[in-house]
Amino acid sequence: MSAQLIDGNALSRQLRTELSQRVSALKVRGVTPGLAVILVGDDPASQVYVRNKVKACEDIGMHSVLERYAASYTEAALLQRIAALNQDPSIHGILVQLPLPPHIDAHKVIEAISPAKDVDGFHVASAGALMVGQPGFWPCTPHGCMKMLEHIGYDLRGKHATVIGRSNIVGKPMALMLLHKDATVTICHSRTANLKALTLQADVIVAAVGKRNVLTADMVKPGAVVIDVGMNRNEAGKLCGDVDFEGVKQVAGWITPVPGGVGPMTITMLLVNTVESAERVTG
Ligand SMILES: Nc1nc2c(c(=O)[nH]1)N[C@@H](CN(C=O)c1ccc(C(=O)N[C@@H](CCC(=O)O)C(=O)O)cc1)CN2
């Protein structure tokens, strides 16, 4: 048996076409959705991600600004820049690319972004809204995973979902989103005893650890949906996820690839949040 692929590139293309129509409708009403992307430092992967974000905005007719600052940029200067963008009516979403250089307190920076423009969904107000099921921006990566499940028509009610990873930007919000859809959720992490026993029970597994081969074929129930959030490099420098793709695809029912799975969906959901932010402003 071989799992069916959940193609994040194809789904992104479809969603971005729909979004470009929403952007056109906003423009007719005199509003162009605008995203500000801030990059501090010269992390090579981050440079690729921010370029892709700006290009994605352009492709669907949105306005975007990319602000790049040297690694020596101060926290105070960054906070001042965010305060100005909070007041800028042409900007509906503000994103500070992570990771930030170590001298900058990422939590302080995220909290400086107005929750109304927090299209990354990282602000405590956004996290709280997700927790209690109130309107707010959802973090893009787990939101993209939920869209992929929706796309394959997967009904989560009563299903057992196991999330491997407990980060604030993926693991924890992922668990809450699955819970909102009535799944029974288990969160696993580095101190979890007998991870295999918990993944073998799962109908849906989300691997979000940042470590290769965290999930192997012997840990997966036949037919399960496997979503790989990992972004790692193997010895040959090739991009790979947290899942042993070749082995797991023989057992799973559905599987996301890396690249071409969750990654492009992360950027698509950022566009979704920014267009929604602009739509909220216009009422
Ligand atoms: N402010 C934020 N910082 C970071 C986030 C985030 O959502 N907001 N997430 C990650 C990085 N990230 C987005 O910023 C991201 C990572 C990967 C991809 C992606 O499309 N990956 C491709 C492969 C790209 C490659 O060839 O290197 C894929 O999976 O197909 C998009 C976004 C950390 N920081």
The ligand as a Gaussian input file, in Angstrom:
#p B3LYP/6-31G(d) Opt

LIG

0 1
 N        7.506000      35.182000      11.634000
 C        7.596000      33.876000      11.324000
 N        8.786000      33.266000      11.387000
 C        8.863000      31.951000      11.065000
 C        7.717000      31.218000      10.657000
 C        6.482000      31.907000      10.618000
 O        5.406000      31.320000      10.296000
 N        6.469000      33.220000      10.945000
 N        7.832000      29.901000      10.238000
 C        9.133000      29.343000       9.965000
 C        9.670000      29.573000       8.596000
 N        8.704000      29.793000       7.508000
 C        8.007000      30.954000       7.477000
 O        8.448000      31.977000       7.869000
 C        8.624000      28.926000       6.379000
 C        9.402000      27.800000       6.264000
 C        9.371000      27.020000       5.095000
 C        8.548000      27.378000       4.048000
 C        8.528000      26.629000       2.753000
 O        7.779000      26.975000       1.882000
 N        9.371000      25.620000       2.587000
 C        9.489000      24.943000       1.308000
 C       10.935000      24.647000       1.048000
 C       11.764000      25.894000       0.961000
 C       13.217000      25.595000       0.648000
 O       13.485000      25.060000      -0.428000
 O       14.075000      25.940000       1.485000
 C        8.658000      23.659000       1.315000
 O        8.441000      23.091000       2.382000
 O        8.270000      23.262000       0.231000
 C        7.766000      28.501000       4.171000
 C        7.804000      29.259000       5.314000
 C       10.159000      29.905000      10.947000
 N       10.054000      31.315000      11.096000

